[in-house]
């Protein structure tokens, strides 16, 4: 049953939806095919709520560390670099602390450091044992090493 046929009709003509009235059936079918419980639909006060039971996204929250805190961890580990480079290394570590699993292109966009420079800094951090790469070559990313993660 369409909640608002005028909006659905316009969305269909603008190719924002492929067919009217197939979404719920596809959600149920996809859930069954992938071994999940079927979605639960609740309608109350003109609001439709869809819940997917037994599907959880868990991410261990790491406390946010400042660049100064992170720099203290690798003071003495990385020798012969100036303050500017240390700040860039620390900014990469801060981003990875708050958003683990990023690749160099995303690190570049989040830190405003050119990609080639990020690649050099990441290599330096990996060699120092401060970060690690985890996952496949296509879908993996960089994570803080266990020595940097606060308990």
DSSP file (Angstrom, degrees, kcal/mol; ACC not computed):
  #  RESIDUE AA STRUCTURE BP1 BP2  ACC     N-H-->O    O-->H-N    N-H-->O    O-->H-N    TCO  KAPPA ALPHA  PHI   PSI    X-CA   Y-CA   Z-CA
    1    1 A X              0   0    0      0, 0.0     2,-0.3     0, 0.0    20,-0.1   0.000 360.0 360.0 360.0 123.7    0.0    0.0    0.0
    2    2 A X        -     0   0    0      1,-0.2     3,-0.4    18,-0.0    18,-0.0  -0.579 360.0-156.5 -76.0 131.7    1.5    3.3   -1.0
    3    3 A X  S    S+     0   0    0     -2,-0.3     2,-0.3     1,-0.3    -1,-0.2   0.886  90.8  12.1 -73.4 -39.8    1.6    5.9    1.7
    4    4 A X     >  -     0   0    0      1,-0.1     4,-2.3    -3,-0.1     3,-0.3  -0.778  67.5-173.9-140.9  92.6    1.7    8.8   -0.7
    5    5 A X  H  > S+     0   0    0     -3,-0.4     4,-2.4    -2,-0.3     5,-0.2   0.797  83.6  58.4 -60.9 -30.0    0.9    7.8   -4.3
    6    6 A X  H  > S+     0   0    0      2,-0.2     4,-2.0     1,-0.2    -1,-0.2   0.930 110.2  42.0 -65.6 -44.8    1.7   11.2   -5.7
    7    7 A X  H  > S+     0   0    0     -3,-0.3     4,-2.5     2,-0.2     5,-0.2   0.926 115.1  50.4 -67.2 -44.0    5.3   11.2   -4.4
    8    8 A X  H  X S+     0   0    0     -4,-2.3     4,-2.2     1,-0.2    -2,-0.2   0.899 109.5  51.9 -60.5 -40.8    5.8    7.6   -5.4
    9    9 A X  H  X S+     0   0    0     -4,-2.4     4,-2.1    -5,-0.2    -1,-0.2   0.922 111.2  46.0 -62.5 -45.2    4.6    8.3   -8.9
   10   10 A X  H  X S+     0   0    0     -4,-2.0     4,-1.7     1,-0.2    -2,-0.2   0.892 112.0  51.5 -65.6 -40.3    7.0   11.3   -9.3
   11   11 A X  H  <>S+     0   0    0     -4,-2.5     5,-2.9     1,-0.2     6,-1.0   0.884 109.2  51.3 -63.4 -38.2    9.9    9.2   -7.9
   12   12 A X  H ><5S+     0   0    0     -4,-2.2     3,-1.3     1,-0.2    -2,-0.2   0.927 110.2  47.7 -65.3 -45.0    9.1    6.4  -10.3
   13   13 A X  H 3<5S+     0   0    0     -4,-2.1    -1,-0.2     1,-0.3    -2,-0.2   0.803 111.4  50.6 -67.1 -28.8    9.1    8.8  -13.3
   14   14 A X  T 3<5S-     0   0    0     -4,-1.7    -1,-0.3    -5,-0.2    -2,-0.2   0.342 115.0-118.8 -89.8   7.4   12.4   10.4  -12.2
   15   15 A X  T < 5S+     0   0    0     -3,-1.3    -3,-0.2     2,-0.2    -2,-0.1   0.792  77.5 128.4  59.9  32.4   13.9    6.9  -11.9
   16   16 A X  S   <S+     0   0    0     -5,-2.9     2,-0.3    -6,-0.2    -4,-0.2   0.678  77.8  30.8 -85.3 -20.8   14.5    7.3   -8.2
   17   17 A X  S    S-     0   0    0     -6,-1.0    -2,-0.2    -9,-0.1    -1,-0.2  -0.974  71.1-148.6-131.6 149.9   12.7    4.0   -7.6
   18   18 A X  S    S-     0   0    0     -2,-0.3     2,-0.3     1,-0.3    -1,-0.1   0.869  79.8  -0.3 -88.9 -37.1   12.6    1.1   -9.9
   19   19 A X  S >  S-     0   0    0      0, 0.0     3,-0.7     0, 0.0     2,-0.4  -0.993  74.6-113.3-148.6 149.6    9.2   -0.3   -9.1
   20   20 A X  T 3  S+     0   0    0     -2,-0.3   -18,-0.0     1,-0.2   -11,-0.0  -0.693  94.2  11.2 -87.0 133.6    6.5    0.7   -6.7
   21   21 A X  T 3  S+     0   0    0     -2,-0.4     4,-0.2   -20,-0.1    -1,-0.2   0.675  95.7 100.1  84.0  17.7    5.7   -1.6   -3.8
   22   22 A X    <>  +     0   0    0     -3,-0.7     4,-2.2     2,-0.1     5,-0.2   0.570  54.9  85.2-110.1 -10.5    8.7   -4.0   -4.0
   23   23 A X  H  > S+     0   0    0     -4,-0.2     4,-2.4     1,-0.2     5,-0.2   0.902  90.6  46.4 -61.9 -46.6   11.1   -2.7   -1.3
   24   24 A X  H  > S+     0   0    0      1,-0.2     4,-2.3     2,-0.2    -1,-0.2   0.917 113.3  49.5 -64.6 -43.2    9.6   -4.6    1.7
   25   25 A X  H  > S+     0   0    0     -4,-0.2     4,-2.5     1,-0.2    -1,-0.2   0.892 111.5  49.6 -63.5 -38.5    9.4   -7.9   -0.2
   26   26 A X  H  X S+     0   0    0     -4,-2.2     4,-3.0     2,-0.2     5,-0.2   0.895 109.1  52.0 -67.6 -39.3   13.1   -7.5   -1.3
   27   27 A X  H  X S+     0   0    0     -4,-2.4     4,-2.2     2,-0.2    -2,-0.2   0.926 112.8  45.1 -61.4 -44.3   14.2   -6.7    2.3
   28   28 A X  H  X S+     0   0    0     -4,-2.3     4,-2.2     2,-0.2    -2,-0.2   0.934 115.3  47.2 -64.7 -46.2   12.5   -9.8    3.6
   29   29 A X  H  X S+     0   0    0     -4,-2.5     4,-2.7     1,-0.2    -2,-0.2   0.924 112.9  48.1 -62.4 -46.5   13.8  -12.0    0.7
   30   30 A X  H  X S+     0   0    0     -4,-3.0     4,-1.8     1,-0.2     6,-0.2   0.891 110.3  52.7 -62.5 -39.6   17.4  -10.7    1.1
   31   31 A X  H  <>S+     0   0    0     -4,-2.2     5,-2.8    -5,-0.2    -1,-0.2   0.930 112.2  44.9 -61.3 -45.2   17.3  -11.2    4.9
   32   32 A X  H ><5S+     0   0    0     -4,-2.2     3,-1.4     1,-0.2    -2,-0.2   0.921 111.3  53.1 -64.3 -44.6   16.2  -14.8    4.4
   33   33 A X  H 3<5S+     0   0    0     -4,-2.7    -1,-0.2     1,-0.3    -2,-0.2   0.824 112.3  44.7 -61.6 -32.2   18.8  -15.5    1.6
   34   34 A X  T 3<5S-     0   0    0     -4,-1.8    -1,-0.3    -5,-0.2    -2,-0.2   0.294 118.4-107.6 -99.1  10.2   21.6  -14.2    3.8
   35   35 A X  T < 5S+     0   0    0     -3,-1.4     2,-0.2     1,-0.2    -3,-0.2   0.684  73.8 132.5  78.8  19.2   20.5  -16.1    6.9
   36   36 A X      < -     0   0    0     -5,-2.8    -1,-0.2    -6,-0.2    18,-0.1  -0.635  64.3 -96.8 -98.0 159.6   19.2  -13.1    9.0
   37   37 A X        -     0   0    0     16,-0.5    -1,-0.1    -2,-0.2     3,-0.1  -0.412  51.9 -96.7 -66.1 151.6   16.0  -12.8   10.8
   38   38 A X        -     0   0    0      1,-0.1    15,-0.4    14,-0.1    -1,-0.1  -0.390  48.1 -93.7 -71.3 151.2   13.3  -11.0    8.8
   39   39 A X        -     0   0    0    -15,-0.1     2,-0.5    13,-0.1    13,-0.2  -0.214  31.7-131.0 -63.7 153.8   12.8   -7.3    9.5
   40   40 A X  E     -A   51   0A   0     11,-2.9    11,-2.5    -3,-0.1     2,-0.5  -0.934  18.9-156.4-108.4 126.8   10.3   -6.1   12.0
   41   41 A X  E     -A   50   0A   0     -2,-0.5     2,-0.4     9,-0.2     9,-0.2  -0.887  10.5-176.4-107.5 130.4    7.9   -3.3   10.9
   42   42 A X  E     -A   49   0A   0      7,-2.6     7,-3.1    -2,-0.5     2,-0.5  -0.993   6.0-165.9-126.0 131.5    6.2   -1.0   13.3
   43   43 A X  E     +A   48   0A   0     -2,-0.4     2,-0.3     5,-0.2     5,-0.2  -0.972  21.2 153.0-119.3 122.7    3.7    1.7   12.3
   44   44 A X  E >   -A   47   0A   0      3,-2.3     3,-1.4    -2,-0.5    -2,-0.1  -0.958  66.2  -9.0-151.3 127.8    2.8    4.4   14.8
   45   45 A X  T 3  S-     0   0    0     -2,-0.3     3,-0.1     1,-0.3    -1,-0.1   0.899 127.4 -52.3  52.1  49.5    1.6    7.9   14.3
   46   46 A X  T 3  S+     0   0    0      1,-0.2     2,-0.4    -3,-0.0    -1,-0.3   0.656 114.7 117.6  65.3  17.3    2.3    8.0   10.6
   47   47 A X  E <   -A   44   0A   0     -3,-1.4    -3,-2.3     2,-0.0     2,-0.5  -0.962  52.0-154.1-118.0 131.8    5.9    6.8   11.1
   48   48 A X  E     -A   43   0A   0     -2,-0.4     2,-0.5    -5,-0.2    -5,-0.2  -0.918  11.0-168.2-105.2 124.6    7.2    3.4    9.8
   49   49 A X  E     -A   42   0A   0     -7,-3.1    -7,-2.6    -2,-0.5     2,-0.5  -0.953   2.1-164.1-114.8 128.6   10.1    1.9   11.8
   50   50 A X  E     -A   41   0A   0     -2,-0.5     2,-0.4    -9,-0.2    -9,-0.2  -0.957   6.2-172.1-114.8 125.3   12.1   -1.0   10.4
   51   51 A X  E     -A   40   0A   0    -11,-2.5   -11,-2.9    -2,-0.5     2,-0.7  -0.947  15.3-153.5-117.7 138.1   14.3   -3.0   12.7
   52   52 A X    >   -     0   0    0     -2,-0.4     3,-1.0   -13,-0.2   -13,-0.1  -0.881  24.7-145.6-108.1  98.5   16.7   -5.7   11.6
   53   53 A X  T 3  S+     0   0    0     -2,-0.7   -16,-0.5   -15,-0.4     3,-0.1  -0.268  73.6  15.0 -68.3 150.8   17.0   -8.1   14.6
   54   54 A X  T 3  S+     0   0    0      1,-0.2     2,-0.5   -18,-0.1    -1,-0.2   0.670  92.6 116.8  62.1  21.4   20.3   -9.8   15.4
   55   55 A X    <   +     0   0    0     -3,-1.0     2,-0.4   -19,-0.1    -1,-0.2  -0.973  41.5 173.1-116.9 116.2   22.3   -7.6   13.1
   56   56 A X        -     0   0    0     -2,-0.5     2,-0.6    -3,-0.1    -3,-0.0  -0.940  28.2-154.8-127.5 143.8   24.9   -5.6   15.1
   57   57 A X        -     0   0    0     -2,-0.4     2,-0.5     2,-0.0    -2,-0.0  -0.966  22.2-172.3-114.7 113.1   27.7   -3.3   14.3
   58   58 A X        +     0   0    0     -2,-0.6     2,-0.4     2,-0.0    -2,-0.0  -0.906  11.9 169.9-111.4 132.1   30.2   -3.3   17.1
   59   59 A X        -     0   0    0     -2,-0.5     2,-0.4     3,-0.0    -2,-0.0  -0.967  34.4-126.0-138.8 121.7   33.1   -1.0   17.2
   60   60 A X        -     0   0    0     -2,-0.4     2,-0.4     1,-0.1    -2,-0.0  -0.519  29.4-129.3 -67.4 122.6   35.2   -0.7   20.3
   61   61 A X        -     0   0    0     -2,-0.4     2,-0.4     3,-0.0    -1,-0.1  -0.601  20.3-157.4 -76.4 126.9   35.3    3.0   21.2
   62   62 A X        -     0   0    0     -2,-0.4    89,-0.1    35,-0.2     2,-0.1  -0.847  26.0-107.9-100.5 139.3   38.8    4.3   21.8
   63   63 A X        -     0   0    0     -2,-0.4     2,-0.3    87,-0.2    87,-0.2  -0.407  40.3-105.7 -63.8 143.5   39.3    7.4   23.9
   64   64 A X        -     0   0    0     -2,-0.1     2,-0.4    34,-0.1    -1,-0.1  -0.550  37.9-160.1 -72.4 129.5   40.2   10.4   21.8
   65   65 A X        -     0   0    0     -2,-0.3     2,-0.1    29,-0.2    33,-0.1  -0.862  13.1-124.5-110.2 145.8   43.9   11.2   22.2
   66   66 A X     >  -     0   0    0     -2,-0.4     4,-2.2     1,-0.1     5,-0.2  -0.404  26.7-109.4 -82.2 165.0   45.4   14.5   21.4
   67   67 A X  H  > S+     0   0    0      1,-0.2     4,-2.5     2,-0.2     5,-0.2   0.870 120.6  55.1 -60.4 -36.7   48.3   15.0   19.1
   68   68 A X  H  > S+     0   0    0      2,-0.2     4,-1.7     1,-0.2    -1,-0.2   0.919 107.1  49.1 -64.1 -43.7   50.5   15.8   22.1
   69   69 A X  H  > S+     0   0    0      1,-0.2     4,-0.8     2,-0.2    -2,-0.2   0.925 114.1  45.7 -59.7 -45.1   49.6   12.6   23.9
   70   70 A X  H >X S+     0   0    0     -4,-2.2     4,-1.0     1,-0.2     3,-0.6   0.864 108.0  56.2 -69.4 -35.3   50.4   10.5   20.8
   71   71 A X  H 3X S+     0   0    0     -4,-2.5     4,-0.6     1,-0.2     3,-0.4   0.859 100.0  60.6 -64.2 -33.5   53.6   12.4   20.2
   72   72 A X  H >< S+     0   0    0     -4,-1.7     3,-0.5     1,-0.2    -1,-0.2   0.831  98.8  58.9 -62.2 -31.1   54.8   11.4   23.7
   73   73 A X  H << S+     0   0    0     -4,-0.8    -1,-0.2    -3,-0.6    -2,-0.2   0.854 114.3  33.7 -66.6 -34.8   54.4    7.7   22.7
   74   74 A X  H >X S+     0   0    0     -4,-1.0     4,-1.6    -3,-0.4     3,-1.1   0.280  80.1 127.5-111.5  15.0   56.9    8.0   19.8
   75   75 A X  B << S+b   78   0B   0     -4,-0.6     4,-0.1    -3,-0.5    -3,-0.0  -0.577  88.6  13.2 -64.1 121.2   59.3   10.6   21.2
   76   76 A X  T 34 S+     0   0    0      2,-0.5    -1,-0.3    -2,-0.4     3,-0.2   0.099 112.2  82.8  95.3 -23.2   62.7    8.8   20.8
   77   77 A X  T <4 S+     0   0    0     -3,-1.1     2,-0.7     1,-0.3    -2,-0.2   0.898  95.3  42.5 -77.9 -41.2   61.3    6.1   18.5
   78   78 A X  B  < S-b   75   0B   0     -4,-1.6    -2,-0.5     3,-0.0     3,-0.3  -0.913  82.6-172.5-108.1 110.7   61.5    8.3   15.5
   79   79 A X        +     0   0    0     -2,-0.7     3,-0.1     1,-0.2    -4,-0.0  -0.654  55.5  29.3-100.7 155.8   64.8   10.2   15.5
   80   80 A X  S    S+     0   0    0     -2,-0.2     2,-0.4     1,-0.2    -1,-0.2   0.741  82.6 121.5  75.7  25.4   66.0   13.0   13.2
   81   81 A X        -     0   0    0     -3,-0.3    -1,-0.2     1,-0.0    -3,-0.0  -0.940  56.2-122.0-120.9 147.2   62.7   14.6   12.3
   82   82 A X     >  -     0   0    0     -2,-0.4     4,-2.3    -3,-0.1     5,-0.2  -0.178  31.5 -98.7 -79.1 174.2   61.7   18.2   12.8
   83   83 A X  H  > S+     0   0    0      1,-0.2     4,-2.3     2,-0.2     5,-0.2   0.875 120.6  56.3 -60.5 -40.2   58.8   19.5   14.7
   84   84 A X  H  > S+     0   0    0      1,-0.2     4,-1.8     2,-0.2    -1,-0.2   0.917 110.2  43.9 -60.4 -45.3   56.7   20.0   11.5
   85   85 A X  H  > S+     0   0    0      1,-0.2     4,-2.9     2,-0.2     5,-0.2   0.904 111.0  54.5 -68.4 -40.2   57.1   16.4   10.5
   86   86 A X  H  X S+     0   0    0     -4,-2.3     4,-2.6     1,-0.2    -1,-0.2   0.897 107.8  50.9 -59.5 -39.1   56.3   15.2   14.0
   87   87 A X  H  X S+     0   0    0     -4,-2.3     4,-2.2     2,-0.2    -1,-0.2   0.889 110.7  48.3 -65.7 -38.5   53.1   17.2   13.9
   88   88 A X  H  X S+     0   0    0     -4,-1.8     4,-1.9     2,-0.2    -2,-0.2   0.908 112.1  48.8 -68.1 -40.8   52.1   15.6   10.6
   89   89 A X  H  X S+     0   0    0     -4,-2.9     4,-2.2     1,-0.2    -2,-0.2   0.923 112.3  49.4 -62.0 -43.2   52.9   12.2   12.0
   90   90 A X  H  X S+     0   0    0     -4,-2.6     4,-2.6    -5,-0.2    -2,-0.2   0.875 107.4  53.9 -64.7 -37.1   50.9   13.0   15.1
   91   91 A X  H  X S+     0   0    0     -4,-2.2     4,-2.2     2,-0.2    -1,-0.2   0.889 108.6  49.6 -66.2 -36.5   47.9   14.2   13.0
   92   92 A X  H  X S+     0   0    0     -4,-1.9     4,-2.4     2,-0.2    -2,-0.2   0.921 111.6  49.0 -64.5 -43.0   47.9   10.9   11.1
   93   93 A X  H  X S+     0   0    0     -4,-2.2     4,-2.1     2,-0.2    -2,-0.2   0.896 109.7  51.9 -63.4 -39.6   47.9    9.0   14.4
   94   94 A X  H  X S+     0   0    0     -4,-2.6     4,-2.0     2,-0.2     5,-0.2   0.925 109.9  48.5 -62.8 -43.9   45.1   11.1   15.7
   95   95 A X  H  X S+     0   0    0     -4,-2.2     4,-2.8     1,-0.2    -2,-0.2   0.927 112.8  47.8 -62.6 -44.0   42.9   10.4   12.7
   96   96 A X  H  < S+     0   0    0     -4,-2.4    48,-0.3     1,-0.2    -1,-0.2   0.823 109.2  54.7 -67.7 -29.4   43.7    6.7   12.9
   97   97 A X  H  < S+     0   0    0     -4,-2.1     3,-0.3    -5,-0.2   -35,-0.2   0.905 117.8  34.6 -67.1 -40.3   42.9    6.8   16.6
   98   98 A X  H  < S+     0   0    0     -4,-2.0    -2,-0.2     1,-0.2     2,-0.2   0.761 134.8  24.4 -86.3 -26.8   39.5    8.3   16.0
   99   99 A X  S >< S-     0   0    0     -4,-2.8     3,-0.6    -5,-0.2    -1,-0.2  -0.615  81.3-167.8-138.9  75.5   38.7    6.5   12.7
  100  100 A X  T 3   +     0   0    0     -3,-0.3    43,-0.2     1,-0.2    -3,-0.1  -0.241  63.9  41.5 -65.4 152.8   40.7    3.3   12.5
  101  101 A X  T 3  S+     0   0    0     41,-2.9    -1,-0.2     1,-0.3    42,-0.2   0.572  75.0 146.9  93.1  10.6   41.0    1.4    9.2
  102  102 A X  B <   -C  142   0C   0     40,-0.7    40,-2.8    -3,-0.6    -1,-0.3  -0.440  39.5-135.2 -80.2 154.9   41.5    4.2    6.8
  103  103 A X     >  -     0   0    0     38,-0.2     4,-2.4    -2,-0.1     3,-0.3  -0.508  34.8 -93.1 -98.6 173.5   43.7    4.0    3.7
  104  104 A X  H  > S+     0   0    0      1,-0.2     4,-2.4     2,-0.2     5,-0.2   0.847 122.5  54.8 -61.4 -36.4   46.2    6.6    2.6
  105  105 A X  H  > S+     0   0    0      2,-0.2     4,-1.9     1,-0.2    -1,-0.2   0.909 111.7  44.2 -65.3 -39.9   43.8    8.5    0.3
  106  106 A X  H  > S+     0   0    0     -3,-0.3     4,-2.1     2,-0.2    -2,-0.2   0.886 111.8  53.3 -70.7 -38.1   41.3    9.0    3.2
  107  107 A X  H  X S+     0   0    0     -4,-2.4     4,-1.8     1,-0.2     6,-0.3   0.903 108.1  52.2 -60.7 -39.7   44.1    9.9    5.5
  108  108 A X  H  X>S+     0   0    0     -4,-2.4     4,-1.6     1,-0.2     5,-0.9   0.925 110.5  46.0 -62.2 -45.4   45.2   12.5    3.0
  109  109 A X  H  <5S+     0   0    0     -4,-1.9    -1,-0.2     1,-0.2    -2,-0.2   0.834 114.9  47.5 -69.4 -30.4   41.7   14.1    2.8
  110  110 A X  H  <5S+     0   0    0     -4,-2.1    -1,-0.2     1,-0.2    -2,-0.2   0.750 122.2  33.5 -81.9 -23.6   41.3   14.1    6.6
  111  111 A X  H  <5S-     0   0    0     -4,-1.8    -2,-0.2     2,-0.2    -1,-0.2   0.511  98.6-126.8-108.5  -7.3   44.7   15.6    7.3
  112  112 A X  T  <5 +     0   0    0     -4,-1.6     2,-0.4     1,-0.3    -3,-0.2   0.821  66.1 134.2  59.9  32.2   45.1   17.9    4.3
  113  113 A X      < -     0   0    0     -5,-0.9    -1,-0.3    -6,-0.3    -2,-0.2  -0.934  65.8-101.9-108.0 134.4   48.5   16.3    3.6
  114  114 A X     >  -     0   0    0     -2,-0.4     4,-2.6     1,-0.1     3,-0.3  -0.190  30.0-116.6 -55.8 148.2   49.2   15.2    0.0
  115  115 A X  H  > S+     0   0    0      1,-0.2     4,-2.6     2,-0.2     5,-0.2   0.888 113.8  52.5 -55.6 -45.5   48.8   11.5   -0.7
  116  116 A X  H  > S+     0   0    0      1,-0.2     4,-1.7     2,-0.2    -1,-0.2   0.894 111.6  47.1 -60.7 -39.7   52.5   11.0   -1.6
  117  117 A X  H  > S+     0   0    0     -3,-0.3     4,-2.7     2,-0.2    -1,-0.2   0.909 109.9  52.8 -67.6 -41.5   53.5   12.6    1.7
  118  118 A X  H  X S+     0   0    0     -4,-2.6     4,-3.1     1,-0.2     5,-0.2   0.913 106.9  53.4 -59.1 -41.9   51.0   10.5    3.6
  119  119 A X  H  X S+     0   0    0     -4,-2.6     4,-2.0     1,-0.2    -1,-0.2   0.908 110.5  46.7 -60.4 -41.5   52.4    7.4    2.0
  120  120 A X  H  X S+     0   0    0     -4,-1.7     4,-2.0     2,-0.2    -2,-0.2   0.926 114.8  46.4 -64.4 -44.8   56.0    8.4    3.2
  121  121 A X  H  X S+     0   0    0     -4,-2.7     4,-2.6     1,-0.2    -2,-0.2   0.886 110.8  52.4 -67.0 -38.7   54.7    9.2    6.7
  122  122 A X  H  X S+     0   0    0     -4,-3.1     4,-2.7    -5,-0.2    -1,-0.2   0.907 108.5  51.0 -63.4 -41.2   52.7    6.0    6.9
  123  123 A X  H  X S+     0   0    0     -4,-2.0     4,-2.8    -5,-0.2    -1,-0.2   0.922 110.6  49.1 -60.9 -43.0   55.8    4.0    5.9
  124  124 A X  H  X S+     0   0    0     -4,-2.0     4,-1.7     1,-0.2    -2,-0.2   0.916 112.5  47.2 -62.6 -43.8   57.8    5.8    8.7
  125  125 A X  H  <>S+     0   0    0     -4,-2.6     5,-2.6     2,-0.2     6,-0.9   0.873 113.0  49.2 -66.8 -37.4   55.1    5.0   11.3
  126  126 A X  H ><5S+     0   0    0     -4,-2.7     3,-1.6     1,-0.2    -2,-0.2   0.935 109.6  51.0 -65.5 -46.0   54.9    1.4   10.2
  127  127 A X  H 3<5S+     0   0    0     -4,-2.8    -2,-0.2     1,-0.3    -1,-0.2   0.833 109.2  51.7 -61.1 -32.1   58.7    1.0   10.3
  128  128 A X  T 3<5S-     0   0    0     -4,-1.7    -1,-0.3    -5,-0.2    -2,-0.2   0.517 115.2-118.7 -81.6  -5.1   58.6    2.4   13.9
  129  129 A X  T < 5S+     0   0    0     -3,-1.6    18,-0.3    -4,-0.3    -3,-0.2   0.714  81.5 118.7  76.9  20.3   55.9   -0.1   14.9
  130  130 A X  S   <S+     0   0    0     -5,-2.6    15,-2.9    -6,-0.2     2,-0.3   0.745  76.0  23.2 -92.0 -25.7   53.3    2.6   15.7
  131  131 A X  E     -D  144   0C   0     -6,-0.9     2,-0.3    13,-0.3    13,-0.2  -0.911  66.4-160.0-133.1 164.7   50.7    1.6   13.1
  132  132 A X  E     -D  143   0C   0     11,-2.7    11,-2.8    -2,-0.3     2,-0.5  -0.973  18.6-124.6-141.5 155.1   49.9   -1.6   11.2
  133  133 A X  E     -D  142   0C   0     -2,-0.3     2,-0.4     9,-0.2     9,-0.2  -0.869  31.0-176.4-100.2 133.8   48.0   -2.5    8.1
  134  134 A X  E     +D  141   0C   0      7,-2.7     7,-2.3    -2,-0.5     2,-0.2  -0.993  39.1  25.9-134.4 139.4   45.2   -5.0    8.5
  135  135 A X  S    S-     0   0    0     -2,-0.4     5,-0.1     5,-0.2    -2,-0.0  -0.524  94.9 -32.8 108.3-176.2   43.0   -6.7    6.0
  136  136 A X     >  -     0   0    0     -2,-0.2     4,-2.2     1,-0.1    -2,-0.1  -0.252  60.9-106.2 -75.4 166.8   43.2   -7.5    2.3
  137  137 A X  T  4 S+     0   0    0      1,-0.2    -1,-0.1     2,-0.2    -3,-0.0   0.773 119.0  40.4 -66.2 -24.6   45.2   -5.3   -0.1
  138  138 A X  T  4 S+     0   0    0      1,-0.1    -1,-0.2     3,-0.0    -3,-0.0   0.801 130.3  21.5 -93.7 -31.3   41.9   -3.9   -1.6
  139  139 A X  T  4 S+     0   0    0      2,-0.1    -2,-0.2   -36,-0.0    -1,-0.1   0.423  98.9 100.1-120.5   1.8   39.7   -3.5    1.5
  140  140 A X     <  -     0   0    0     -4,-2.2     2,-0.3    -5,-0.1    -5,-0.2  -0.089  45.8-173.3 -80.2-176.6   42.1   -3.2    4.4
  141  141 A X  E     - D   0 134C   0     -7,-2.3    -7,-2.7   -38,-0.1     2,-0.3  -0.939  28.2 -74.4-162.8-177.6   43.4   -0.2    6.2
  142  142 A X  E     -CD 102 133C   0    -40,-2.8   -41,-2.9    -2,-0.3   -40,-0.7  -0.699  40.1-179.4 -96.9 143.3   45.7    1.3    8.8
  143  143 A X  E     - D   0 132C   0    -11,-2.8   -11,-2.7    -2,-0.3     2,-0.1  -0.944  35.3 -97.0-135.6 153.3   45.3    0.9   12.6
  144  144 A X  E     - D   0 131C   0    -48,-0.3   -13,-0.3    -2,-0.3   -14,-0.1  -0.453  47.1-110.1 -65.5 145.4   47.2    2.0   15.6
  145  145 A X    >>  -     0   0    0    -15,-2.9     3,-1.7     1,-0.1     4,-1.0  -0.346  31.8-103.3 -71.8 162.3   49.5   -0.6   17.0
  146  146 A X  T 34 S+     0   0    0      1,-0.3     3,-0.2     2,-0.2    -1,-0.1   0.777 118.9  64.9 -59.8 -27.0   48.6   -2.1   20.3
  147  147 A X  T 34 S+     0   0    0    -18,-0.3    -1,-0.3     1,-0.2   -17,-0.1   0.747 105.6  43.9 -69.1 -22.2   51.3   -0.1   22.1
  148  148 A X  T <4 S+     0   0    0     -3,-1.7     2,-0.4   -18,-0.2    -1,-0.2   0.671  90.0  96.6 -94.9 -19.1   49.4    3.2   21.2
  149  149 A X  S  < S-     0   0    0     -4,-1.0     2,-0.2    -3,-0.2   -52,-0.0  -0.589  73.3-132.1 -78.8 124.7   45.9    2.1   22.0
  150  150 A X              0   0    0     -2,-0.4   -87,-0.2   -87,-0.2    -2,-0.1  -0.476 360.0 360.0 -73.5 143.5   44.8    3.2   25.5
  151  151 A X              0   0    0     -2,-0.2    -1,-0.1   -89,-0.1    -2,-0.0   0.440 360.0 360.0 -82.5 360.0   43.2    0.6   27.7
